[in-house]
Amino acid sequence: MKLYVILSFNEDGMENVFVGEDEEKALSFKPSDFEDCDALFVEVWEDGEKIDDYRLE
């Protein structure tokens, strides 16, 4: 099972804005979906280990 963690970054730090198994939903987010968001990143976790991370456009 893969778990998707979406992180929102701004000048004040970062915040987890989504955690779930729904890949389609996780990858559909855009920075404009969140207030004061400069960049979004996704971390992909499987079996308790981070297997990938990248920036969402």
HELIX and SHEET records of a PDB file:
HELIX    1   1 GLU A   23  SER A   28  1                                   6    
HELIX    2   2 PRO A   31  ASP A   33  5                                   3    
SHEET    1   A 4 GLY A  13  GLY A  20  0                                        
SHEET    2   A 4 LYS A   2  ASN A  10 -1                                        
SHEET    3   A 4 ALA A  39  GLU A  46 -1                                        
SHEET    4   A 4 GLU A  49  LEU A  56 -1                                        
END                                                                             
